[in-house]
Amino acid sequence: AAFKFVSLLEYLKLSEILFALISNLFLKGAYTWKVQKDLKLSRDLFKESLDGVNNPNFYGLYILCQCYVALHDLPNAETSLKLALASISEKVKEESTRILVKNELEIKLANILYAQG
């Protein structure tokens, strides 16, 4: 089978088309965070998708925490980290994953609280 290498320009054009086709805010937020590395846009998309939700998607909240921390938005990072930590037990079923993620979030929260004085 023939394998065609895609040029960077073609890849970027395909990425833009894929992004335009995604209508779900959660998916767009994940895509902008992981693929495009656009933390501000990802933060905005997750804020919009999680706004007013009583039972937020944990992984969306997790990515939102990552964005706030990376963008040095300390008050929002603190709030989102506390919310994520409060819901981790019911949302993350796999124990080893839950322990790893909980430790990561607790360390980030401690650093945020220290930075805020």
Long-range contacts (C-beta under 8 A, 24 or more apart in sequence): 24-49, 25-49, 26-57, 26-60, 29-60, 29-63, 29-64, 30-59, 30-60, 30-63, 33-63, 33-66, 33-67, 39-67, 39-70, 39-71, 40-67, 40-71, 42-67, 43-67, 43-68, 43-71, 43-73, 56-83, 56-87, 58-84, 58-87, 58-88, 58-91, 58-92, 61-87, 62-101, 62-105, 65-105, 65-108, 69-108, 69-112, 74-112, 74-115, 74-116, 75-116, 77-108, 77-112, 78-109, 78-112, 78-113, 78-116, 81-105, 81-108, 81-109, 81-112, 82-109, 85-109
